[in-house]
Amino acid sequence: MITFATFHVDLSDRRARRVLPYGAAFRDQYLQMIDLMFRSASLFHPNCRKVVLTDEATLFPQNWGDIEIHRFDIEPKTPMFSRVVSQERYVQQYDFGGPLILLDCDMLFNRSFAGLFPNSDFDIGLTYVERNDQPLNGGLIILADRHPEICSQFFQRFREITESDFSDKHAWFCDQLALAKMIDLDSTVSVGEQSNGRRRATVDEARIELWPCATHNFTPENTFSTILDADQGSWLLHFKGAQKRLMPHYWRAHLEGQSGGGFLSPLRRSISKAAIFMGAVYESIKWRLPKRTESPAA
Ligand SMILES: [Mn+2]
C-alpha cells in the first residue's frame, strides 16, 4: 500500500501573510486542493493512505474522510523549512509497510505510480528540470520501502543542510537549494538509451532516481486552452503558482467520474469541458484588456 503525505499550514492570517512573496491562496482553496489531490491519488492507487503533515494550529474539517492529520511543533512563518522538519520526523516514524510519496497539494495524479517500485531499485525518487539554480523540485519526493534506514539518513542530511546552509531561505526555496547541493544534476548518469530522461545518482548509501518534470511532475501552461484535452503523456500534473486556478477545472473535466460517478457523470464532464472552452475563448479575446502580471511559481 502506498502512503501519500502532503504538507499544509494555514498562512491565511495577516501575520503569516507577510512571509508570502506573492498572493496567498485562501484557506478553503488549500483544503479543496488537498481534497482533490487525494481523490486523484485514490483514483489510481485504490486503498492508499492519505496523510496531512501540519502544525499545532491549522484547522481541518472534522472527520475529513479517511485523511489522517499528523501534527508537529513547527513554525508556520518558515513553511518550507517546517515542511522539511515535519517530513523528516514523519519518515522517522513511518513503518515502511509500503512506498511513501511526499507531495505538494497543488497536484493531480494522471496515472498510477505503483509500477515505479517493482521495476527499479531506487531508494529516493525525485524530478528535475534543466536549469541552474533549483533543478530538483521539492514538491515530489518518492521513498521506496526497501531500505527505511537509508531513507531516514537521507532525510536527516536533507534537513541538516536546509537548516545550516540556507537559513536565509527558510520561508521558501531552502528545500530545493538543499536538494541541489546534495545531488549535482551534472554528475548524474543516464540510465540508458531507452531511459526517457531517467537518471541515477548516489548520496551516501541512498540510490537516487531522477525523472524529468516533463513526464513525472508536469506543470501545464497557465491557459485554459492547454487543459481543453486530457493530458496523455504526464504521470502527475503540478499546478504551480498561478496555475492553481486550473486544478479544479482539470479534475472535473478529465478525472472526476472515471471510477463511476452515476449516470449524470458524462453530463457533468461535458459542462466542465464547456466551461474550460469558454475560458479559452475569453483568453483568446482578452488581448484588449490590461495584462495581468504573472507570479513566480512555487
Ligand atoms: Mn506546488
Residues whose N, C-alpha, C, O or C-beta is under 5 A from the ligand:
A	BS01	MN	D104 D106 G139 K240 A298
